[in-house]
Amino acid sequence: MGFVRVIPVCFALFVTWPLANAAERPNGVFGNTLCLNADPSHALGTYALIEKVLGSGAIESPSDGLSDPKRPHIISVPGDLVVGPHFSVLANEPNDVNLDRVPMSMGGDRSRTEIKLAPSSGGNQDAFKAREGDTFVYAWRFKISPAMKFSSSFTHLHQIKAYGGDFSGAPLITFTPVSNGQMEIRYVGDHQSDSSTSRKLQAIALQGLAGQWLDVREQITYSNTVGRYLLSIIDQQGQERVHLDLSGLALWRHGADHMRPKWGIYRRHHPALNQHADDVVDFANFAITRGSVPDTNCR
């Protein structure tokens, strides 16, 4: 089944799928798809559940222990009229930190709270690490708080990144809202010679979209010769706000062990951001599929 034909079906499930109890939402491997869903009642707790599904090291939340008071920056929220239980990712400027745990007052320049497919081995996630030549589909829903502010620098809500190799620093793909009121879909440079170059593939105006759930389907063939990038973002009214089908991009990082997705809030400190106030981005129904036809939509 082709990408364009899959999307209307996925959206039909988005608007008509009955809300289920948290325990009924799939977590783990279902055929060729790995599902992650929030479950506030789960005995393991939010962080342990995420790492059970996506592997040890799936959470990057260095600000938890430095907050005053200490608190998790990823929480499970019991219900929502559209998606039911979901994850809320929090960010607080200028107090949050990056993985180096260096606060802004001591020279830290950015903060990070993200969920990722972990690089560790031996768990569910092993079969869902993308290698050269693989095709993967990533699907999820997200909602940006209407009160959230952005800067002229970067705030990444989604990244595709390499693990391993000399060119793993720069992300391959990002979803990056900026201060002009748009969210840019960015592709970052050539796999070897120019990985610092960012190219805007498309931009979406956030006016009217912040505060509503957006349904994403992203398909990537990881290759520098036959690479293909497909993306659809659909709003709650069923309107497709982003549609991309691009070939000719270098979609593999030379020397990488694998490629993997990340979701959350990764941003550079900036005075244009909300100061001393929580910003929130909600996420639901993560689905990682090996191949182009998922066995489940994880909803």
Residue pairs with C-beta under 8 A, 6 or more apart in sequence:
1 292
1 293
3 217
3 219
3 230
3 232
3 245
3 292
4 245
6 217
6 293
7 217
7 232
7 234
7 240
10 139
10 215
10 217
10 297
11 215
11 234
11 238
13 297
13 299
14 141
14 213
14 215
14 234
14 299
15 236
15 238
17 299
19 79
19 81
19 84
20 84
22 37
22 38
22 39
22 40
22 41
22 42
22 78
22 84
22 85
23 39
23 41
25 35
25 37
25 38
25 39
25 84
25 85
25 285
25 298
25 299
26 35
26 37
26 296
26 298
27 35
27 36
27 37
27 39
27 49
27 52
27 53
28 34
28 35
28 53
28 124
29 35
29 124
29 127
30 295
30 296
30 298
31 294
31 295
31 296
32 289
32 290
32 291
32 293
32 294
32 295
33 287
33 288
33 289
33 290
33 294
33 295
33 296
33 298
34 53
34 54
34 124
34 125
34 127
34 128
34 287
34 288
34 289
35 53
35 285
35 286
35 287
35 296
35 298
36 50
36 53
36 54
36 115
36 286
36 298
37 85
37 284
37 285
37 286
37 298
38 46
38 76
38 77
38 85
38 86
38 87
38 284
39 49
39 76
39 85
40 46
40 76
40 77
40 78
40 85
42 49
42 76
44 52
46 72
46 74
46 75
46 76
46 87
47 59
47 61
47 72
47 74
49 76
50 58
50 59
50 74
50 115
51 57
51 58
51 59
51 118
52 123
52 124
53 124
53 125
54 115
54 116
54 117
54 118
54 124
54 125
55 117
55 118
55 119
55 120
55 123
55 124
55 125
55 126
56 118
56 120
56 123
57 118
57 119
57 120
58 115
58 116
58 117
58 118
58 125
59 74
59 114
59 115
60 99
60 112
60 113
60 114
60 115
60 116
60 262
60 264
61 72
61 73
61 74
61 113
61 114
62 97
62 98
62 99
62 100
62 101
62 112
62 113
63 73
63 92
63 95
63 96
63 97
63 111
63 113
64 70
64 71
64 72
64 73
66 95
66 96
66 97
66 101
66 103
67 73
67 92
67 95
67 96
68 95
73 89
73 90
73 91
73 96
73 113
74 87
74 88
74 89
74 90
74 113
74 115
74 264
75 87
75 88
75 90
76 85
76 86
76 87
76 88
77 85
77 86
77 87
77 88
77 282
78 85
79 85
80 86
80 213
80 282
80 284
82 213
82 236
83 141
83 213
83 284
83 285
83 299
84 284
85 284
86 141
86 282
86 283
86 284
87 115
87 282
87 283
87 284
88 280
88 281
88 282
88 283
89 113
89 114
89 115
89 263
89 264
89 265
89 280
89 281
89 282
89 283
90 113
90 265
90 278
90 279
90 280
91 111
91 113
91 265
91 267
91 278
91 279
91 280
92 276
92 277
92 278
92 279
93 111
93 267
93 269
93 270
93 273
93 274
93 275
93 276
93 277
93 279
94 103
94 104
94 105
94 269
94 275
94 276
95 103
95 104
95 276
96 111
96 112
96 113
97 103
97 104
97 108
97 111
97 112
98 108
98 109
98 110
98 111
98 112
99 112
100 108
102 108
104 269
108 269
109 268
109 269
110 266
110 267
110 268
110 269
111 265
111 266
111 267
111 269
112 264
112 265
112 266
112 267
113 264
113 265
113 266
114 159
114 262
114 263
114 264
114 265
114 266
115 262
115 263
115 264
115 283
115 286
116 161
116 260
116 261
116 262
116 263
117 125
117 128
117 129
117 260
117 261
117 262
117 288
118 125
119 129
119 163
119 257
119 258
119 260
127 290
128 136
128 288
128 290
129 163
129 257
129 258
129 259
129 260
130 136
130 220
130 222
130 258
130 259
130 260
131 222
131 258
131 259
132 222
132 223
132 252
132 256
133 221
133 222
133 223
134 221
134 222
134 290
135 219
135 220
135 221
135 222
135 228
135 290
135 291
135 292
136 219
136 220
136 222
136 288
136 289
136 290
136 291
137 217
137 218
137 219
137 287
137 288
137 289
137 291
137 292
137 294
138 216
138 217
138 218
138 219
138 220
138 261
138 286
138 287
138 288
138 289
139 215
139 216
139 217
139 218
139 285
139 286
139 287
139 289
139 294
139 297
139 298
140 216
140 263
140 283
140 284
140 285
140 286
140 287
141 213
141 214
141 215
141 216
141 283
141 284
141 285
142 157
142 158
142 213
142 214
142 216
142 263
142 281
142 282
142 283
142 284
143 211
143 212
143 213
143 214
143 281
143 282
144 157
144 177
144 206
144 209
144 210
144 211
144 281
145 210
145 211
145 279
145 280
145 281
146 210
146 211
147 274
147 277
147 279
148 177
148 210
148 274
148 279
148 280
148 281
149 179
149 272
149 273
149 274
149 279
150 177
150 178
150 179
150 272
150 273
151 178
151 179
151 267
151 268
151 270
151 271
151 272
151 273
152 178
152 179
152 270
152 272
153 267
153 268
153 270
154 174
154 176
154 178
154 266
154 267
154 268
155 176
155 177
155 178
155 265
155 266
155 267
155 268
155 273
156 171
156 174
156 175
156 176
156 265
156 266
156 267
157 175
157 176
157 177
157 183
157 263
157 264
157 265
157 281
158 173
158 174
158 175
158 216
158 261
158 262
158 263
159 171
159 172
159 173
159 174
159 175
159 261
159 262
159 266
160 171
160 172
160 173
160 174
160 220
160 259
160 260
160 261
160 262
161 168
161 171
161 172
161 259
161 260
161 262
162 168
162 172
162 253
162 256
162 257
162 258
162 259
163 256
163 257
163 258
163 259
163 260
164 255
164 256
164 257
164 258
165 253
165 254
165 255
165 256
165 257
166 254
166 255
167 191
167 192
167 195
167 253
167 254
167 255
167 256
168 253
168 256
169 195
170 188
170 189
170 195
170 196
171 188
172 187
172 188
172 251
172 253
172 259
173 185
173 186
173 187
173 188
173 218
173 220
173 229
174 184
174 185
174 186
174 188
175 183
175 184
175 185
175 186
176 183
176 184
176 185
176 186
177 183
177 184
177 206
178 184
179 272
181 205
181 206
181 207
182 203
182 204
182 205
182 206
183 203
183 204
183 206
184 200
184 201
184 202
184 203
185 200
185 201
185 202
185 203
185 204
185 231
185 242
185 244
186 198
186 199
186 200
186 201
187 198
187 199
187 201
187 229
187 249
188 195
188 196
188 197
188 198
188 199
189 195
189 196
189 197
189 198
189 199
190 197
190 250
191 224
191 250
191 252
191 253
191 254
192 254
195 253
201 229
201 231
201 244
201 246
202 231
202 242
202 244
204 233
204 241
204 242
209 235
209 241
212 235
212 236
213 236
213 282
213 284
214 233
214 234
214 235
214 236
214 241
215 233
215 234
215 235
216 231
216 232
216 233
217 230
217 231
217 232
218 229
218 230
218 231
219 228
219 229
219 230
219 231
219 292
220 227
220 228
220 229
220 230
220 251
220 259
221 227
221 228
221 229
221 251
222 251
222 252
222 259
223 251
223 252
224 250
224 251
224 252
224 254
226 247
227 247
227 248
227 249
227 250
227 251
227 252
228 245
228 246
228 247
228 251
229 244
229 245
229 246
229 247
229 249
229 251
230 244
230 245
230 246
231 242
231 243
231 244
232 240
232 242
232 243
232 244
233 240
233 241
233 242
234 240
234 241
235 241
252 259
253 259
261 288
263 283
263 286
264 281
264 283
265 279
265 281
267 273
273 279
285 297
285 298
285 299
286 298
287 294
287 296
287 297
287 298
289 295
